Amino acid sequence: MTAPTTPLRPNTNFRWVICALLFWVTTANYIDRSVFGNLAPELQTKIGWSEGQYWWMTVGFSLAYAVSMLAAGRIIDVIGLRWGFVLAVALWGLAAMGHALVSTVTGFFVARIFLGLFEGGNFPAAIKTTAEWFPKRERALATGLFNSGSNVGGILVPFGLPLLLPVFAKLTIAGHTLGWRGAFLCTGIFDITWIVAWLLIYRRPQEHPRVAPAELELIMSEPPEPTVKIPWRRLLPHRQMWAFATAKVMTDCFWWFYLFGSPYFFADRFHLSLKSRSAPVAIIYVVASVGSVAGGWLAGHLMKLGWAPNRARKTTMLICALAVMPVVFATVTNNPWVAVALITLAASAHQAWSANAFSLASDMFPRRVVGSVTGLGGFMGAMGGVVLFVVVALIRDAAVARGETGNYFPIFLAASLAYILAVGIVQLLAPKLEAADVEAKPVLA
């Protein structure tokens, strides 16, 4: 008599559930950082800072974020994704809500620094999760999908604030009107619920009961890797490390400028209020979501057509770089909707670029160091933001002193040229996207 056999589970696609969690947490991350930027022109009149002080607060956030990216990637590589991700989200959630407790320029400066110190954990953890759960040909698409959460955060905040602020204005706590402080407090809802969902759902694919053998075989289709940890000093001399860092340092800062600067740009140049600029700012992020997914899809589609990963990745990045170039005209038009269209095109191209730039790390480095590589590259990208925002603060202070409230031309000109220069440098440093041999002594030349 033949013993009964247990039928194999049908094939699953549970890795996309993990991608949905990454989308959710990235949305929460950007909601937490976006509330301040969208409220800034109105808070300026309440708290009493100058526009230059706002940009110096952004410098403080960016510098703290750079430190966070550097430390978070390494910490997550050491303690693991499950609890490393939870720690990062819990700390940045508390920092975001902490903005509700301050009422001075100094207080907001400190709050921005604390938020920056903890928010940097998101992308090293998310990219490491993608490398753990997706084969190489799907990583750019998965990255594009979860990275579109940054756009959703950018959409929800400008649309949500005009609706919620009147509600918060009627709520009182201990005899004090909640007002704008409620906008910061309610951000914790997204963080807390995500932590619960992550702890309930996440496991490594090899250990997850919801992953069928066929899906696990797909996820693990690349050769197994050694488990020995690699120190930072072994990563820095690799040309591949600097190719990834270049793709981040020359471009991330402009995405941050759109995030933190768009509300001020539309308020200064076109005199739009919080309510009237909500649609222009939200449209930028709605369409940028499409760009994020499309950039990941295009590279993967080209690979399915038989293109080598190197050719597919760089062709996609070149298309993105060319699409950014017209953004310089946003600062010379007198039509706010033309400016919206140009910034939207640039933001969409950036998100498509970003999906592929993040994938460079997992293209060229083994999974066990992807968190560290992403953290190092993210640190350098954030330092690019520090430099840009110092320049912006100086430019805007000088412009205000001359009575010019809407001149952003030098900033947009730099944005239009940065991507095409970056893709050229990436090509010089990693002409074939060859894998970095992290076990050997690296050579830059």
Protein Blocks (a to p, Z undefined) as FASTA:
>chain_A
ZZdddddddddfklmmmmmmmmmmmmmmmmmmmmmmmmmmmmmmmnopafklmmmmmmmm
mmmmmmmmmmmmmmmmmnojklmmmmmmmmmmmmmmmmmmgcbfklmmmmmmmmmmmmmm
mmmmmmmmmmmmpcfklmmmmmmmmmmmmmmmmmmmmmmmmmmmmmmmmpceehiafklm
lmmmmmmmmmmmmmmmmmmmgccfklpmkbcfklmmmmmmpccddfbdcdfklmmmpmkl
mmmmmmmmmmmmmmmmmmmmmmmmmmmmnopafklmmmmmmmmmmmmmmmmmmmmmmmmm
mmmnopafklmmmmmmmmmmmmmmmmmmmmmpcbfklmmmmmmmmmmmmmmmmmmmmmmm
mmmpcfklmmmmmmmmmmmmmmmmmmmmmmmmmmmmmmmmnopakbcklmmmmmmmmmmm
mmmmmmmmmmnopacdfkbccdfZZ
